[in-house]
């Protein structure tokens, strides 16, 4: 999972930290969560979480990834939805 923001250092780092905590609390192991600039999303990333304003750029940089669009990196209901998705697909 990659968190992407403009520079890959601020809001995406905070969001990645929040999601890592939620993943650990859910008992999900082996899921790598990184933060990155939206222009440098690795091609092997399966899920990209980014602000809705950056969605088009994220999709362009990794069209094969599942895209999760949020409005707040620290508090997003999409995080809990993502945890449920991860449990279902056993990533």
C-alpha positions in Angstrom: 0.0 0.0 0.0 1.3 3.4 -0.9 0.2 6.7 0.5 0.8 9.4 -2.0 0.9 13.2 -1.6 2.6 16.0 -3.6 6.0 15.7 -2.0 5.7 12.3 -0.3 6.9 13.6 3.0 4.1 15.3 5.0 0.5 14.2 4.8 1.3 10.9 3.2 3.7 10.0 6.0 1.1 10.9 8.6 -1.6 8.8 6.8 0.8 5.9 6.5 1.4 6.0 10.2 -2.3 6.0 10.9 -3.0 3.1 8.6 0.0 1.0 10.0 -1.6 1.3 13.4 -5.0 0.2 12.1 -3.5 -2.7 10.2 -1.6 -3.8 13.3 -4.8 -3.5 15.5 -6.7 -5.6 12.9 -4.0 -8.4 13.2 -3.0 -8.2 9.6 0.6 -9.2 9.0 2.9 -8.8 6.1 1.4 -5.7 4.6 3.9 -3.1 3.6 2.8 0.5 3.9 4.9 3.3 2.4 4.6 6.9 1.6 5.7 8.4 -1.7 5.3 11.5 -3.9 2.3 11.0 -6.2 4.7 11.3 -9.2 6.8 8.4 -8.0 4.4 5.6 -7.0 6.2 2.3 -7.4 4.7 0.1 -10.2 4.4 -2.9 -7.9 2.1 -1.2 -5.4 -1.3 -2.8 -5.3 -3.2 -0.1 -3.5 -2.7 3.7 -3.5 -4.3 6.0 -1.0 -4.2 9.7 -1.9 -6.2 12.9 -1.5 -9.0 13.1 -4.0 -7.4 16.1 -5.7 -4.4 13.9 -6.6 -6.5 10.9 -7.8 -6.0 11.5 -11.5 -2.2 11.9 -11.1 -2.0 8.8 -9.0 -4.0 6.8 -11.5 -1.8 8.0 -14.3 1.3 6.9 -12.4 0.0 3.4 -11.4 -3.1 2.6 -13.4 -3.2 -1.0 -12.2 -3.5 -0.2 -8.5 -6.7 0.0 -6.5 -7.2 3.7 -5.8 -8.6 4.9 -2.4 -9.4 8.6 -2.5 -9.7 10.5 0.8 -10.1 14.1 2.0 -8.2 13.9 5.3 -5.1 11.9 5.8 -5.4 11.7 9.6 -9.1 10.9 9.9 -10.7 9.1 7.0 -13.6 6.6 7.1 -12.0 5.0 4.1 -9.3 3.6 6.3 -11.8 1.3 8.1 -13.2 0.3 4.7 -9.7 -0.5 3.5 -9.1 -2.7 6.6 -12.3 -4.6 5.8 -11.2 -5.0 2.2 -7.8 -6.3 3.2 -9.4 -8.9 5.5 -11.6 -10.1 2.7 -8.8 -10.4 0.1 -6.2 -11.7 2.6 -3.5 -9.5 1.3 
